[in-house]
Amino acid sequence: MHVLILGGTTEARRLAELLAADALPGLRVTNSLAGRVAAPRLPPGEVRVGGFGGAQGLAGWLRAHGADLVIDATHPFARTIGLNAASAAATAHVPLLALRRPGWVPVEGDRWHEARTLEEAAALLPGLGRRVFLTTGRTGLAAFADLRDLWFLVRSVDAPEGPRPARMETLLDRGPFTLDGEREVLRRHRVDVLVTKDSGGSATAPKLTAAREAGLPVVVVRRPPLPAGVRVVAGPEQALRWVREAHAGRPLPDGR
């Protein structure tokens, strides 16, 4: 059995580790990374880096490499690969599972402002603060480029690309982050508003706690929906059970 994991996330790497430890007889695992991070943390098993050439290219890869299962464990905001995975899996008649960590939920004391897109988030900022901690990644900064009266602290793993705000400082760092560290970032840079994508998980969640403690408004960009009909699980352990069911020849829960 050959499993393709579309990865690049903590959950994808953990699933690869679980599959390696499980040592199912005859199981082959290929981990696919988009190649957008210069020095990614490599999971166990075979690793390929780079795109497939859209949905048709991915469907061709699945056929050519005899893939039996596809697990889309990409970032919750990687909408294009999610759509391509659903289309390619249907075309190649390969069962597909989406592994998505649960989104964040506001708690008492949070001052959240929801946005559907980065552009909506940018439109909210002038009424919320002047010094922005922007944690939406190194791409998409063009949405904030016209906000010339605001100052931005942009945190990302690699240096930002493309159009960006004129008044901007870059903080290159990789999670997981600590609560004490996030408190210090807000204090040192005199941040008065936070912008984040609803990535979920614990690695970057301390910034939300730090913002709540400081009474800061938070603009939360909600994640895009998954393609209709795709089965979703919340954790690597559930994905492992799905692979075990298929390996044992049992019908998969989604009927495909």
Backbone bond lengths (Angstrom), bond angles and torsions (degrees), N, CA, C in turn:
res aa  C-N    CA-C-N  psi(-1)  N-CA   C-N-CA  omega(-1)  CA-C   N-CA-C  phi
1 M - - - 1.462 - - 1.522 109.59 -
2 H 1.323 116.38 135.77 1.457 122.81 -178.26 1.524 108.57 -117.22
3 V 1.336 116.11 120.80 1.462 122.77 -179.57 1.526 109.18 -111.03
4 L 1.327 116.75 128.50 1.454 121.78 173.45 1.514 108.52 -102.02
5 I 1.343 116.55 122.57 1.459 122.03 175.10 1.526 108.17 -105.78
6 L 1.316 116.11 116.30 1.464 120.82 172.45 1.523 105.76 -83.88
7 G 1.329 116.07 106.94 1.456 119.20 -165.68 1.502 115.79 -118.34
8 G 1.340 113.93 -143.01 1.448 121.49 -175.49 1.512 113.11 103.51
9 T 1.326 118.04 1.78 1.462 122.24 179.59 1.521 109.96 -116.12
10 T 1.328 115.20 166.81 1.467 120.87 175.60 1.517 110.49 -59.79
11 E 1.328 116.89 -40.46 1.462 120.93 -178.67 1.522 111.55 -66.12
12 A 1.326 117.12 -38.22 1.462 120.56 178.49 1.524 110.72 -64.34
13 R 1.320 116.26 -43.79 1.467 120.13 179.59 1.531 110.75 -65.05
14 R 1.333 116.37 -40.04 1.465 119.75 178.53 1.520 110.73 -64.89
15 L 1.324 117.98 -40.51 1.464 120.83 177.71 1.516 110.42 -61.88
16 A 1.342 117.42 -43.44 1.461 120.40 177.72 1.526 110.89 -60.22
17 E 1.323 116.88 -38.29 1.467 120.58 178.14 1.521 111.12 -66.48
18 L 1.328 117.11 -41.40 1.460 120.76 178.74 1.526 111.50 -64.21
19 L 1.325 116.47 -42.00 1.463 120.28 179.29 1.523 111.08 -65.77
20 A 1.331 116.56 -38.59 1.467 119.73 178.29 1.516 110.76 -65.21
21 A 1.326 117.13 -40.71 1.462 121.11 -179.88 1.523 111.68 -71.48
22 D 1.336 116.29 -31.84 1.469 120.87 -178.19 1.521 111.73 -70.18
23 A 1.326 116.22 -31.01 1.471 122.52 175.40 1.523 112.71 51.17
24 L 1.327 117.29 51.21 1.455 120.51 175.34 1.525 109.28 -64.59
25 P 1.326 118.83 132.62 1.464 121.29 -176.49 1.523 112.46 -57.74
26 G 1.314 116.15 130.35 1.456 121.49 175.74 1.506 115.10 74.01
27 L 1.345 118.53 9.86 1.464 120.44 -177.97 1.524 110.48 -84.83
28 R 1.314 115.91 129.18 1.461 122.97 175.32 1.524 108.03 -115.66
29 V 1.322 116.75 131.91 1.463 121.91 -178.25 1.523 109.67 -121.49
30 T 1.311 115.95 125.97 1.466 121.49 173.39 1.518 108.44 -112.91
31 N 1.319 116.05 124.90 1.463 122.15 177.25 1.523 108.81 -100.19
32 S 1.315 117.04 124.92 1.452 121.24 180.00 1.526 109.90 -107.20
33 L 1.330 116.26 126.14 1.462 122.70 177.78 1.522 108.83 -114.81
34 A 1.328 116.01 141.83 1.461 120.04 -176.00 1.517 112.74 -69.68
35 G 1.337 117.26 -25.71 1.455 120.48 -179.93 1.509 113.84 85.97
36 R 1.324 118.06 17.64 1.459 120.90 -178.64 1.526 112.65 -85.54
37 V 1.332 116.95 -16.66 1.461 121.40 177.48 1.517 108.24 -103.15
38 A 1.328 116.62 133.34 1.460 120.98 -173.34 1.518 112.58 -64.14
39 A 1.327 118.24 -40.47 1.466 121.50 -177.05 1.525 109.16 -130.64
40 P 1.339 118.21 75.33 1.464 120.70 -177.28 1.523 112.05 -71.18
41 R 1.324 115.52 156.77 1.463 121.00 173.42 1.524 107.24 -82.44
42 L 1.303 116.62 114.42 1.458 120.24 -173.00 1.527 111.23 -81.78
43 P 1.318 117.12 136.09 1.464 121.40 177.00 1.525 110.13 -84.34
44 P 1.341 117.71 166.76 1.464 119.79 173.96 1.521 110.96 -70.05
45 G 1.318 115.99 156.10 1.458 120.93 -178.98 1.514 111.89 98.48
46 E 1.312 115.71 -175.90 1.459 120.58 178.01 1.533 109.81 -68.43
47 V 1.324 116.47 143.99 1.456 121.50 -179.57 1.529 109.50 -130.99
48 R 1.307 115.85 130.81 1.459 121.75 171.70 1.518 107.67 -120.53
49 V 1.321 116.98 146.04 1.454 121.98 -176.71 1.522 109.20 -125.13
50 G 1.335 116.00 132.25 1.456 120.50 177.35 1.514 111.92 119.83
51 G 1.316 115.67 168.42 1.454 121.07 -178.68 1.517 112.51 -78.04
52 F 1.333 114.43 173.49 1.464 121.16 -178.97 1.523 111.87 -105.33
53 G 1.320 117.86 -10.45 1.454 120.61 -174.62 1.507 112.65 89.03
54 G 1.344 116.00 41.26 1.458 120.28 177.36 1.517 112.71 81.63
55 A 1.334 114.85 -173.40 1.463 120.89 -176.60 1.529 112.11 -63.19
56 Q 1.336 117.44 -40.14 1.467 120.02 179.83 1.525 111.10 -66.33
57 G 1.335 115.64 -39.64 1.449 118.94 178.43 1.513 111.92 -65.12
58 L 1.316 117.15 -39.73 1.459 120.73 178.14 1.522 110.95 -66.78
59 A 1.332 117.06 -42.07 1.473 119.95 177.40 1.526 110.55 -60.39
60 G 1.332 116.62 -40.73 1.454 119.98 177.04 1.511 112.35 -63.99
61 W 1.332 116.56 -39.01 1.462 120.54 178.56 1.523 110.28 -64.51
62 L 1.317 117.43 -43.05 1.462 121.18 179.91 1.529 110.97 -58.82
63 R 1.322 115.80 -43.26 1.465 119.53 179.42 1.529 111.25 -68.56
64 A 1.330 115.92 -46.91 1.470 120.34 -175.22 1.518 112.52 -64.43
65 H 1.335 116.95 -31.44 1.468 120.48 -176.41 1.524 112.66 -104.20
66 G 1.304 116.24 9.91 1.458 119.96 174.71 1.515 113.97 60.27
67 A 1.320 117.38 40.62 1.464 120.73 -179.97 1.522 110.32 -71.37
68 D 1.323 116.12 135.59 1.461 121.99 -179.61 1.518 112.95 -103.41
69 L 1.332 117.11 -25.00 1.456 122.53 -180.00 1.525 108.70 -143.69
70 V 1.330 116.03 147.76 1.458 121.58 173.25 1.520 107.97 -124.70
71 I 1.327 115.86 131.96 1.463 120.89 174.92 1.521 107.94 -120.35
72 D 1.311 115.67 113.21 1.463 121.51 177.97 1.524 107.93 -86.11
73 A 1.341 115.90 97.73 1.466 121.76 179.67 1.517 110.10 -112.65
74 T 1.330 116.79 34.38 1.449 121.37 -179.65 1.530 110.27 -78.76
75 H 1.317 115.43 177.62 1.464 121.42 -179.42 1.528 109.67 -62.84
76 P 1.342 117.83 145.03 1.470 119.79 -179.85 1.525 114.20 -56.80
77 F 1.343 117.68 -20.39 1.459 119.96 -179.84 1.536 112.41 -100.71
78 A 1.313 117.91 7.73 1.469 121.10 177.80 1.529 108.44 -84.15
79 R 1.317 116.04 68.22 1.472 121.30 -172.13 1.525 112.35 -64.62
80 T 1.311 118.35 -39.58 1.462 120.12 -175.47 1.516 111.66 -63.27
81 I 1.331 117.09 -46.81 1.461 118.73 -178.89 1.526 110.50 -68.12
82 G 1.338 116.83 -30.91 1.461 118.74 176.27 1.518 112.09 -63.97
83 L 1.333 116.02 -43.56 1.466 120.23 177.51 1.521 110.90 -65.56
84 N 1.341 116.08 -42.70 1.466 119.96 179.89 1.525 111.47 -64.66
85 A 1.325 116.72 -38.66 1.464 120.06 179.83 1.523 110.88 -63.68
86 A 1.340 116.57 -43.62 1.462 120.09 179.78 1.526 111.19 -63.37
87 S 1.326 116.62 -43.87 1.459 120.46 179.92 1.523 111.53 -66.47
88 A 1.334 116.38 -44.85 1.463 120.42 -177.75 1.523 111.59 -66.27
89 A 1.326 116.86 -41.69 1.464 120.09 179.92 1.522 111.03 -62.80
90 A 1.334 116.47 -40.68 1.459 119.77 178.12 1.524 111.05 -66.02
91 T 1.341 116.84 -40.97 1.457 120.96 -179.66 1.523 111.77 -65.27
92 A 1.328 116.26 -42.20 1.466 121.27 -177.32 1.519 112.81 -88.45
93 H 1.330 117.32 -1.56 1.471 122.69 -179.52 1.531 110.99 57.13
94 V 1.334 114.87 48.65 1.459 121.63 177.92 1.527 107.90 -116.70
95 P 1.338 119.24 129.04 1.466 120.62 178.99 1.524 111.95 -59.60
96 L 1.320 115.03 141.18 1.462 121.88 -176.81 1.518 110.11 -124.42
97 L 1.329 115.35 138.04 1.457 122.09 173.66 1.525 108.10 -128.76
98 A 1.331 117.57 138.42 1.456 121.55 174.83 1.521 108.74 -104.72
99 L 1.317 115.80 127.70 1.465 122.33 176.27 1.522 107.70 -104.97
100 R 1.326 117.00 111.72 1.457 121.88 -176.30 1.531 109.66 -133.22
101 R 1.312 116.52 120.84 1.461 120.16 173.78 1.526 109.73 -61.96
102 P 1.333 118.77 145.12 1.474 120.38 179.13 1.522 111.58 -61.36
103 G 1.321 115.57 148.96 1.454 120.54 177.40 1.521 111.58 -74.39
104 W 1.330 115.73 166.31 1.459 121.13 178.51 1.528 110.47 -76.33
105 V 1.317 115.29 151.88 1.464 121.88 178.61 1.528 108.21 -125.94
106 P 1.328 118.87 130.42 1.469 119.53 -179.89 1.520 111.77 -66.29
107 V 1.324 115.55 148.88 1.463 122.08 176.87 1.524 108.24 -122.38
108 E 1.328 115.99 174.05 1.453 120.76 -177.79 1.531 110.78 -57.00
109 G 1.303 116.08 131.22 1.462 121.13 -179.55 1.514 113.59 101.74
110 D 1.333 117.57 -16.90 1.460 120.33 178.55 1.526 110.48 -72.93
111 R 1.333 115.50 143.54 1.469 122.11 175.80 1.525 107.58 -117.56
112 W 1.314 115.94 72.67 1.453 121.07 -174.69 1.525 111.09 -90.81
113 H 1.330 113.92 143.08 1.467 122.82 172.42 1.527 106.27 -126.39
114 E 1.314 116.78 117.53 1.463 120.23 -174.14 1.526 111.53 -88.83
115 A 1.332 114.30 144.55 1.467 121.74 176.62 1.516 108.25 -136.57
116 R 1.314 116.01 148.77 1.469 119.86 178.72 1.514 111.93 -88.03
117 T 1.324 117.18 -24.63 1.460 121.45 -176.80 1.524 109.51 -140.23
118 L 1.334 115.93 167.77 1.456 120.53 174.68 1.531 110.54 -63.31
119 E 1.315 117.23 -35.00 1.460 121.06 178.87 1.532 110.73 -63.90
120 E 1.321 117.24 -41.61 1.462 120.33 176.15 1.521 110.48 -64.44
121 A 1.329 116.91 -39.38 1.466 120.65 177.94 1.525 110.31 -61.31
122 A 1.325 116.66 -44.06 1.465 120.44 179.91 1.520 111.35 -62.10
123 A 1.324 117.22 -38.28 1.461 120.66 -178.85 1.527 111.96 -66.14
124 L 1.325 117.78 -26.71 1.466 121.60 -179.42 1.526 112.79 -78.75
125 L 1.324 117.54 -25.87 1.460 121.13 -168.35 1.532 115.81 -61.54
126 P 1.339 120.83 -44.00 1.468 119.13 -176.45 1.525 113.79 -55.35
127 G 1.321 118.33 -27.33 1.458 120.89 179.59 1.508 113.98 -90.32
128 L 1.327 117.35 0.12 1.463 119.92 -174.36 1.524 114.06 -115.54
129 G 1.328 118.71 -30.08 1.453 119.98 -177.34 1.511 112.17 -177.62
130 R 1.348 114.77 177.67 1.466 120.91 -178.30 1.521 112.63 -118.37
131 R 1.334 117.00 -22.89 1.464 121.28 -178.30 1.530 107.40 -119.44
132 V 1.323 115.90 109.72 1.458 122.93 -166.62 1.522 111.03 -106.56
133 F 1.317 116.21 128.70 1.461 122.03 170.74 1.526 106.18 -95.69
134 L 1.344 116.30 106.40 1.462 122.43 -173.12 1.523 108.72 -102.80
135 T 1.334 116.40 112.62 1.464 121.37 -175.35 1.524 111.29 -119.92
136 T 1.327 116.03 40.34 1.463 120.95 -177.30 1.528 112.45 -100.62
137 G 1.341 117.55 9.52 1.464 120.55 178.57 1.517 112.34 99.09
138 R 1.335 114.22 176.88 1.472 118.91 -173.86 1.524 113.08 -85.80
139 T 1.312 118.19 -12.97 1.462 121.05 176.98 1.531 109.25 -100.53
140 G 1.289 116.72 162.10 1.460 120.83 178.45 1.507 114.87 82.60
141 L 1.343 117.83 8.07 1.463 120.16 -178.85 1.523 112.41 -69.81
142 A 1.320 116.45 -17.18 1.471 119.44 178.83 1.525 111.71 -59.03
143 A 1.337 117.01 -27.88 1.463 120.41 179.95 1.523 112.00 -62.81
144 F 1.343 116.67 -22.51 1.466 121.20 -176.90 1.529 112.66 -108.09
145 A 1.337 117.11 2.47 1.465 121.31 -171.45 1.523 113.09 -65.65
146 D 1.324 118.52 -26.21 1.465 120.86 -176.69 1.531 113.18 -86.85
147 L 1.315 117.69 -3.05 1.472 120.89 -178.47 1.525 108.70 -87.44
148 R 1.322 115.56 74.88 1.465 120.96 -171.61 1.527 113.43 -76.36
149 D 1.318 117.03 -16.17 1.461 119.59 179.61 1.526 112.73 -88.31
150 L 1.324 117.26 -5.92 1.465 121.45 -178.53 1.527 110.38 -105.46
151 W 1.326 115.08 152.86 1.469 122.06 175.47 1.524 108.61 -108.59
152 F 1.352 116.37 139.33 1.461 120.96 -174.82 1.529 111.30 -122.73
153 L 1.306 115.68 135.24 1.454 122.71 165.30 1.524 105.79 -105.63
154 V 1.334 116.35 112.60 1.468 121.65 -175.91 1.525 109.01 -105.17
155 R 1.308 116.14 119.44 1.468 120.12 178.07 1.524 109.74 -106.21
156 S 1.338 115.61 130.91 1.457 121.03 178.37 1.520 108.90 -156.43
157 V 1.333 115.74 164.00 1.466 120.64 179.64 1.525 110.02 -71.52
158 D 1.333 116.71 -45.11 1.465 122.28 178.65 1.523 109.29 -115.78
159 A 1.326 115.74 166.16 1.460 121.03 -177.34 1.528 111.22 -62.15
160 P 1.339 117.43 141.53 1.470 121.13 179.79 1.524 112.18 -62.28
161 E 1.332 114.48 156.00 1.455 121.54 178.15 1.525 109.49 -127.40
162 G 1.336 115.84 156.77 1.452 121.27 172.88 1.520 113.39 76.71
163 P 1.339 116.51 -171.36 1.471 121.24 -179.73 1.523 110.81 -58.00
164 R 1.327 115.78 145.34 1.459 120.41 -176.12 1.521 109.69 -153.40
165 P 1.324 117.57 166.93 1.465 119.80 178.47 1.526 111.82 -61.52
166 A 1.332 116.37 146.75 1.459 120.50 -178.90 1.517 111.83 -69.52
167 R 1.327 116.82 -37.90 1.468 121.23 179.98 1.527 108.21 -101.60
168 M 1.316 115.38 94.64 1.459 119.66 -170.39 1.519 110.98 -148.21
169 E 1.328 115.26 140.25 1.459 122.15 171.10 1.521 107.49 -121.44
170 T 1.333 116.97 139.71 1.460 121.42 -177.70 1.516 110.06 -104.31
171 L 1.324 115.47 134.91 1.462 122.71 175.73 1.517 107.53 -119.24
172 L 1.342 117.22 104.59 1.456 121.34 -179.55 1.525 109.06 -85.69
173 D 1.311 115.85 116.52 1.461 120.52 -177.32 1.517 108.95 -160.99
174 R 1.313 114.98 158.93 1.468 121.24 -179.21 1.525 108.72 -131.13
175 G 1.348 116.82 134.96 1.456 120.99 178.07 1.522 111.40 -70.05
176 P 1.316 117.02 171.73 1.468 126.96 10.21 1.527 112.75 -75.89
177 F 1.338 114.86 150.81 1.454 122.04 -179.52 1.527 109.64 -109.97
178 T 1.317 115.53 152.09 1.464 120.92 179.96 1.522 110.19 -99.04
179 L 1.320 116.05 159.11 1.456 120.40 178.83 1.529 110.55 -65.27
180 D 1.315 117.37 -43.21 1.460 119.60 178.78 1.525 111.02 -61.80
181 G 1.324 116.26 -39.34 1.462 120.17 178.61 1.515 112.34 -64.62
182 E 1.326 116.88 -40.18 1.465 120.47 179.92 1.528 111.29 -70.52
183 R 1.320 116.78 -37.17 1.472 119.56 175.05 1.525 110.37 -58.79
184 E 1.345 115.76 -41.85 1.456 120.05 -178.10 1.521 111.51 -68.00
185 V 1.327 117.48 -37.66 1.466 120.60 177.81 1.529 110.09 -61.70
186 L 1.324 116.84 -46.07 1.463 120.17 -179.85 1.530 110.95 -63.61
187 R 1.322 116.75 -41.43 1.460 120.58 -178.08 1.520 111.49 -69.84
188 R 1.346 116.27 -48.84 1.461 120.30 -174.50 1.519 112.19 -63.74
189 H 1.317 116.78 -35.87 1.464 120.28 -176.37 1.527 112.71 -99.72
190 R 1.315 116.91 6.11 1.475 122.52 177.23 1.535 111.49 52.21
191 V 1.306 114.80 45.23 1.469 121.69 -179.00 1.529 109.49 -68.66
192 D 1.332 116.59 137.18 1.466 118.95 175.35 1.531 113.41 -123.76
193 V 1.351 117.98 4.01 1.459 121.12 172.84 1.534 108.45 -159.02
194 L 1.318 115.61 140.42 1.468 122.50 -179.28 1.527 109.45 -113.15
195 V 1.325 116.03 138.97 1.469 121.28 173.39 1.517 108.27 -121.76
196 T 1.324 117.15 129.40 1.462 121.39 -178.90 1.513 110.19 -145.78
197 K 1.306 115.19 153.64 1.459 120.59 168.06 1.532 108.32 -86.49
198 D 1.322 115.99 151.39 1.461 120.75 178.22 1.529 109.41 -77.86
199 S 1.321 115.23 71.01 1.467 120.29 -177.67 1.518 112.16 -75.35
200 G 1.339 117.63 -26.18 1.449 120.76 -176.77 1.518 111.46 74.46
201 G 1.327 115.69 -179.76 1.456 120.81 178.54 1.518 112.19 81.57
202 S 1.328 115.08 176.12 1.461 121.19 -174.75 1.521 113.74 -100.87
203 A 1.338 117.93 -17.04 1.468 120.38 -172.18 1.521 112.70 -61.92
204 T 1.328 117.24 -36.80 1.471 120.44 -177.50 1.520 112.43 -117.33
205 A 1.335 117.89 7.66 1.465 121.21 -178.16 1.528 114.30 -69.05
206 P 1.346 121.58 -27.32 1.474 119.76 -178.65 1.521 114.72 -54.70
207 K 1.319 118.55 -27.27 1.473 119.51 178.78 1.520 110.88 -62.26
208 L 1.340 117.30 -32.12 1.457 120.71 179.33 1.518 110.63 -68.30
209 T 1.331 116.14 -40.93 1.463 120.47 177.41 1.522 110.46 -64.84
210 A 1.337 116.34 -43.96 1.463 120.27 179.64 1.520 111.16 -61.87
211 A 1.331 117.20 -40.41 1.462 120.79 178.46 1.525 110.81 -66.48
212 R 1.321 116.80 -39.77 1.469 120.34 178.51 1.527 110.60 -62.87
213 E 1.321 116.56 -45.10 1.465 120.35 179.40 1.526 111.57 -60.19
214 A 1.336 115.79 -37.39 1.462 120.63 -177.87 1.521 112.54 -84.67
215 G 1.332 117.94 -3.03 1.456 121.57 -179.40 1.507 114.02 70.27
216 L 1.351 116.93 27.07 1.459 120.34 -175.81 1.530 111.60 -89.12
217 P 1.334 117.22 145.37 1.468 119.48 171.75 1.527 110.27 -70.94
218 V 1.332 115.38 147.04 1.464 121.96 179.86 1.523 108.46 -127.79
219 V 1.317 116.34 124.83 1.461 121.23 173.71 1.521 107.57 -94.13
220 V 1.322 116.14 118.53 1.462 122.41 -176.37 1.527 109.04 -110.06
221 V 1.325 115.99 117.13 1.464 121.13 176.59 1.520 108.09 -86.19
222 R 1.295 116.39 117.23 1.459 121.35 -177.23 1.525 110.93 -72.15
223 R 1.338 115.87 147.53 1.459 120.83 -177.71 1.525 111.72 -74.65
224 P 1.329 117.77 149.58 1.467 120.60 178.29 1.529 110.27 -71.21
225 P 1.325 117.06 154.07 1.468 119.65 -179.98 1.521 111.36 -72.80
226 L 1.323 115.14 154.63 1.459 120.82 174.00 1.529 109.90 -77.34
227 P 1.329 117.19 157.77 1.468 119.27 175.29 1.523 111.19 -57.39
228 A 1.293 116.55 146.42 1.458 121.45 -178.72 1.535 110.96 -61.05
229 G 1.316 115.48 139.85 1.445 120.99 174.28 1.516 116.01 87.15
230 V 1.325 117.94 -2.24 1.467 120.63 -179.26 1.525 109.10 -84.73
231 R 1.323 116.78 128.19 1.459 121.43 176.94 1.523 108.81 -72.12
232 V 1.340 115.98 137.76 1.461 121.54 -175.96 1.523 110.00 -125.63
233 V 1.325 116.34 137.41 1.458 122.18 170.55 1.527 107.91 -124.48
234 A 1.337 115.62 158.65 1.458 120.24 -172.16 1.517 113.97 -97.26
235 G 1.337 118.24 -15.01 1.458 119.00 -174.67 1.515 113.48 -144.43
236 P 1.338 117.42 159.93 1.466 121.84 179.64 1.526 113.27 -60.41
237 E 1.326 116.82 -33.29 1.463 119.36 -179.57 1.525 111.25 -64.26
238 Q 1.326 116.86 -38.39 1.460 120.10 177.06 1.526 111.17 -67.40
239 A 1.324 116.73 -38.19 1.464 120.24 177.07 1.520 110.86 -65.30
240 L 1.325 116.91 -37.51 1.462 120.96 176.88 1.524 110.55 -60.98
241 R 1.329 117.42 -43.16 1.469 120.41 178.48 1.520 111.00 -61.83
242 W 1.325 116.91 -37.19 1.469 121.62 178.84 1.528 110.06 -63.02
243 V 1.324 116.93 -43.39 1.466 121.13 178.42 1.527 109.78 -65.12
244 R 1.318 117.29 -41.61 1.469 120.48 178.80 1.523 111.28 -60.21
245 E 1.338 116.33 -42.52 1.466 120.10 179.06 1.527 110.54 -60.34
246 A 1.313 116.44 -44.91 1.460 120.32 179.52 1.518 111.04 -66.05
247 H 1.331 116.69 -41.09 1.467 121.06 -179.76 1.517 111.35 -62.77
248 A 1.337 115.40 -33.33 1.463 120.03 179.69 1.522 112.34 -81.87
249 G 1.320 116.90 -3.05 1.461 120.43 178.32 1.506 114.37 81.57
250 R 1.339 116.21 15.33 1.455 119.48 179.04 1.527 110.19 -85.98
251 P 1.330 118.03 153.06 1.462 119.88 177.12 1.523 110.55 -61.23
252 L 1.322 116.74 136.37 1.446 120.81 179.31 1.527 110.45 -75.09
253 P 1.330 117.42 148.26 1.465 120.96 -174.68 1.507 114.81 -56.94
254 D 1.358 117.78 -29.40 1.465 118.76 -177.76 1.519 112.57 -86.26
255 G 1.356 117.11 0.28 1.449 121.41 174.90 1.487 115.46 82.50
256 R 1.357 118.64 1.75 1.463 120.32 -177.58 1.518 110.32 -101.05
